[in-house]
Amino acid sequence: MTLFNVVLLSGQISPVYAKLGIQQLLISGRENPLGVNTLSPSFSWQLTSDAHNVLQKAYKIEVSTDRHFSGGRNLLWNTDWVSKAQSLHIVYAGAALTAGRTYYVRLHVQDNQGNTAVSAVQSFHIGLLKPEDWGGAKWIAKDILPDSLINPLPLSSSKLRIDKSYDLPVFRKTVQVARKLKSSIAYVSGLGHYELLLNGKTVDDAVLQPGWTKYDKEAYYVVYDLTNAWKKGKNSLAILLGNGFYYIPPIKGRFQKHKVAFGLPKLKMKVVNTYEDGKQEIIVSDESWKVARSPITFSSMYGGEDYDASVLPASWTMPHYDDRQWSNALLVDGPALTAQEIEPVRVMQEFPGKNMQKDANGRSDVYDFGQNASGIVSLKMKGKPGDTVRVYPAELLNEAGLPNQKHSGSPYYFQYIFGKESEVEWRPRFTYYGFRYAQVQRRPARNGNIEILDIKAQHIRNGARQIGAFHSSDSLFNQIHGLIDWAIKSNMVSVFTDCPHREKLGWLEQLHLMGPSVHYNYDVARLFKKSLRDMRFSQTADGLVPEIAPEYVQFDWGGDMFRDSPEWGSSAILLAWYAYQWYGDITFLTENYPMMQKYADYLQAKAKDNILYQGLSDWYDLGPERPGVSQLTPKGLTATAIYYDDLKVLVKIAALLGDEEGKARYDSLKTEVYSAFQKTFYKAEAASYGSGSQTSLAMPLYMGLVDSSNRDVVFKNLVADIVTQDTSFTAGDIGHRYLLQVLQQENRDDLIFAMHHDDTRPGYGYQIRKGATALTESWAALPNVSNNHFMLGHLMEWFHAGLSGLGQEKNSIAYKHLRIAPRLVDTLSQCNLAFESPYGKVLFQREDKNYTLEIPVNSLCTIALPTNTEFVVNNRALNTFKTVRTADAVELELGSGIWEIVPVKK
């Protein structure tokens, strides 16, 4: 349970702050980052104070090569006092920085009440920015895949197969350390994934390093500080590699979603050891490194992982191990490298297994871990040489009570073969699956017994911090929030995937449709940046942003339907715009504007009389047939509505970036698309669009495609459809968010409540009633589709922005001026919210009409209060504050601090 959950559930806000404090100093979005990818990093910070209405008055940033800031000659940048309130994304403008160097930062701040604060010294390390920064480090491997077999973007129907089975490699390097080290910095890339050990110990707790990318364009490396891990004398570096998405091995009898092959696993590494006397020793990967067959005998993102402990003794990672019989590594080519700036994937939670079923001969057990989640199985077990333990994970059970992988990628399993060690703890390293259950098969080599001493499901996900929480008096809504949250967590790795088993691909519609929900709960600014970078590298020469990024496969059944859908590709524009508004980082726009322009040109060229017809439309809507391609809404309507929204946003982005020509062009094209949309889809006699489905009406209403004179009657028709459906919804993956947004905009939260507060028909409550513990792919929790899917979780946004009312005032960026306007105050007796904005912690608690609010320093907040009640604020009359009375609410503007807003006692 996080601090936010504890605060919310306890119903108390009791921070202890100083007069003025610097809570968080970020360099390019991270604390003390290793591997910054620019010579012009940016600086952002959060402030705390025990006072009210505190604003930053001035700041001073110092950057030095000296941790102790002891001499002016080491000072590279001193801004002196800058009289500005800006505390986000201030770009370095000092003396030139150097790749592969560590620098130190100290921040001074003054507030508007005469207080000052000085930060603790922070550090940042510039990564290796150019190929020559790697010096003599080379890519090394055990085998080389022939060029004729390299297949970085296969068709799903491709007949090309790789017949040869290639062993995975492990590498070793013995290093002598003669004296005390001052520092040791390592730069490591192992593709597809690696695990690095120094003297037999893993250097960190991350898994699936590095994050996966579009490998024909770039790969990531990770930077480590190994200073305290070396010992005097003989040391050993040891690395295991897994295939990841770099290479999908074509092994019969194991699931293989597609046939991507960028090459075979390879390693590139550089270590810079600096001694106390200033001398350096540089260790690089080259042909002197030793390589051997790995004990990991099979590694696949889609098929699982096998480990044979008899291949190598456990001591192979230790300094004393004799590797003279090993081969020397081969020098190979590899992709360009960029430092990984996203959080790594880690084991974030563990679930013990409950034994549900044991067969008659005692050699097979079925375990229930109680939660459907992305992860791996960790085992503690005893056996004899040659004994095998095989684990089949699955989301669901079949009629016989055994794990059922039929609809989540089959066969997939983890396998361990015992060597000399009789008792072991083991977990797979380079793969994962989505599961709740697992069958453990014990296969003795001879007569004997294999003991399972302990079994756990280890949930893995991206290590992004949780920065938000929601809790209300409605238990079903709390359960739904948890249901959606588990789908987010299970599909948040180094990309946002659709599901954690059969595909694990970055389907893009989720980013702009579910991004709002995610950002309320997790610190994902850097993950969104990576997603947009993946889109740039996946964009085709003619401008198409494919539906998947990184794009590893072209699904060619159905023509281009599963590659060219504007509702998916538009994340290239919409996510960038949303992220700029959420985080205030202009590089979300500047880095991606060329991609947006190319995609807008592509859509314009693809349109027929300004109407787009391609794509999947309202995927998985609720119609009479099995869900899939839109049943109720025509393709052209959703595609063109999204296209229009893209152009509206591009007008704003072009204006913000000073592209007047682009602004005029997109504004003119937007007008043409508007006219074509009315001509093609509007039915004047019925005041309706398209088929009249909920999505057909909601999307034009949301996008501004309905003339103001018709808006009321079109909205009335939307409401009539919902009521006719007995307050059920029919919208799918694309339309559901817009349905909710329009109802919220029109103050019909009562309908949202009625539509989703029912567990007797397909929807969130129905999924919970059917036993789901994570959001499923279909509204009806069908057993023949994914039961841990990211795409339909749009109600979470309403929990945070509707029921709790969290938003921004018009023209506010990065939540500088918050707006809290809670809904259904008379329906829900209690609603609590936690959120960490870029400026700091926001807490909002409502018990009936008693409000408690915490606003971060350097921010403002407007809160909307009911008009039928008189309030006092911190025991002061409301008229002593800045207020505006409207027909619907009393809008109260407050500065930073903790505020108690309670009804006047009569």
C-alpha positions, 0 to 999 in steps of 0.5 A: 500500500502506497503513502497515497493510499494510506493517506486516503484511507485514513482520512487524514492530511498531516504533512510536516513541512519547514518554512520553505523546502525543496522536495524534489530536484529533477534533472531531465525528469529524473533524480540523480540520473545516470545516462542523460542524452543531452548536453543541455539538460533541464531542471525542475523542482517541487517546493514545500511550505508550512504556510499558505499562498506561497509562490516562488519569487526567484531561483538560482541554479549552480552546476559544478564538477565539484560535489562540494562546490568548494571552488569557483573555478569548478563552477560551470553555471551560476544563473545568479538570482532569476526573479521568476516563478518558473520551476519546470524545464529550465534548460542548462545554459552554462559552459560546455558539458562533456559526454561520460562526465558526472556533474553536480547541481545545487538549487537556491529558492526564494518565496514571496514571504521572505523565506529561502531554501537550498537543495541537497546536492544532486548529480547527473551523468552525461551518457555516451552521445556519439559512437566515438564516445564508446572508444574501443568497445565492440558488439560481440556475440557467439553466432552471427545470423546470415543477412538473408535471414534478418527480418526486422518487419515480417508479414504475419503471413510470412513463410520465411523460417529459420531452420537452425537453432542457435544457442544463447550466449553467456560472456565473461571477463576477468578484471584486476583491480589493483587499488582503491577506486574513486569511481566506476561507471559502466555502460551496458547494452545486451540484446534483446535483454541482459543480466549483468553480474559482478563477482556473482552478484546482479548489479541491480534489481531490474529485469528485461533490461534494456527496454525494447525499441525499434532495433533497426533504428536504435537500441538502449544501453543502461548506465551503472555506478559500480564503484562499491561493487568491485573488490581489490584483486581479481574480479569477474564480469558475467553477462547472460543474454535473452532474445527478447523482441530482438529475435523470436526463435522458431522452435516447434512446440512453442508459441510464436506470434511472429517471426521478427529477427533483427539478429542474434543476441549480442553485447556491447559494454564499456566500463571506466574505472577511475582510481583515487590517484586520477588514473583510469582503466577502461574495460571494453567488450571485444574479442578477448571476452570469453563466450560459452553456451548459456544454461538458458537453453530457450528464451522467447517472449512468446514461448517461455524460457528453459534453464538447464543447470547441468550446462554450466556450474553455478560458479561460472559467474565467480572470479575463480572460475576457469574459463580457458576452455571457452571460446573467444567472442565474435565481433559483430555489427549492432544498432546505434545506442541511446541511453535508457531514460525510462524506468526499468521493469522490476518485480513490483509485487508478489503473490503466494500460490494456493494449491488448488488441485493435485493429481493422483500420482502427485506429479502435477499441481495447480496453483491460484495466485489470486490476481491476474497480472503480468509476471513470472513464477518464482520457485524454491525446489529440491530435486536430483540431477536431470529432474525437470520442473515445468510450469504452465501459467494461464489466466483461466482454467478449463473445465478440468480445472487445468490452466487454459492457454488456448486464447492467450498464446499456447504453448507457453511454459517455464522449465528448469532442469536440475544440475548438481545443486539439489535445492535451488531458487529459480525464476525465468529471466527474459520472458513473462506472461499474463496469468493468475493460475499455474500448473506445475509438472514434476518430471523426475529423471528417475524414480524419486520425488521433486519437492516444491518448497515455495512458489510465488507469482512475481508481478513485473511492470515498469518502475514508474512511481505511483503518483495518484489514487482514488477512493470513494464511498461506492465499493463497486467503483473502488473495485472497478478502479482496481480492475482497470489499474491492474490492466494498466500495471500489467501492460506498462513495461518498456512500452504500453502493451495491449496484453501481457501474453499473446501479443505484448505489442504497443497498439497505439489507440490506447495511448491517447484514449487511456493516457489521461487515466494513466497520467492521473496514477503514474509518473509516466512522462518519460514513458510517453516520450519513449512511446512517441519516439517509437512512433517516430522510428516506426513511421513509414517513408510516406508518413503512415504511423502504423497501429503498432509501435515499435512495429515488429510485424505487419498483420496482413490479414484483412489488408491494411486494416490492422496497420492503417487506422487513424484512430490508432496512428493519431496518438502521434498528435494527440498524445504529444499535445496531451502530454505537453498540457500535463507536464509543461515540457515543450519538447513533447511538441518540438521533437514530434512536430515533423512526425505530426506534419508527415502524418497529417500529409499522409491522411490528407493524401489518403482521404477521398473528398476529405473523408477517411474510410480505412481502419478498424473504427469502433473496435470491440463495440457491443453489437449482436455479433462476436466483438471485433471490427466495429458493428454499430458505427461506420468506419469513415465516421470515426476515422474522419472525426479523429482526423478533424480532431488532429487538425484542430490540435495541429492548429494549436501546436503550429501557433504555439511553435510559431509556424504561421504557415502550418497554422493557416494550412491546418485551419483551412483543411480543418474547415474542408474536413468539417464540411465534408463530414456534414455532407457525408454523415449528417442526417438533418431529418433525424438530427443524427450522424452515421448510424445513430449509434452512441459512438456516431453521436458522441464523437462529433459532439466531442470533436466540435463537428456538430453545428451549435444550432444542432448541438442540443438536439443531437445530444438529446438523441444521444441521451435517448439512445442510452435511455432506450438501451435501459441506460446501457452503453454500446460504444467500444474501444474508440467511442467509449471515452468520447461517450463519457467525455460528452456526458461529463461535459453536458453535466449528465454524470447521472447517466454515467453512473447509471450506465456503469453501476450495474453488474448484470449486463456487459461492463466493468461490474459484470466482469467483476461478477464473472470473477475478473481481477483485471480489465478484460478485452471484451465488455462481457469478459468472454473466455475466448479473448484476453482477460487482462487488456488495457483498452477499455478502461476509460471510466478511470478518467471519470473517477479522477476528473469527474467524481473527484473533479480534478482538472486544470483551469483554461490555459493552465499548463502542467497543473499550475492552476488546478481546478477541482469541481466534484460531481454527484456530491449528493449521490456519493457521500465520500470521495478522496483523491491523491495526485502529484502534479509537476508542482507537488502533492495535491490531496482532495477529500470530501465527506458529504459537504466537508472538504479538505484540500492540499495545494502545492507551493507555486500553484493555485486552485479553483474549487467549485462548491455547491451554491445551496450551502454557506461555507467557511474556509479555515474558519474564515468567511467565504467573502474574504477569499476570491470567489465567483458565483455562477448558476451552478457553483461558487468558485473559490480560488485558493493558493498553496497550503491545507484548507478546511472548507466546511458548512457554516454551523447554524 
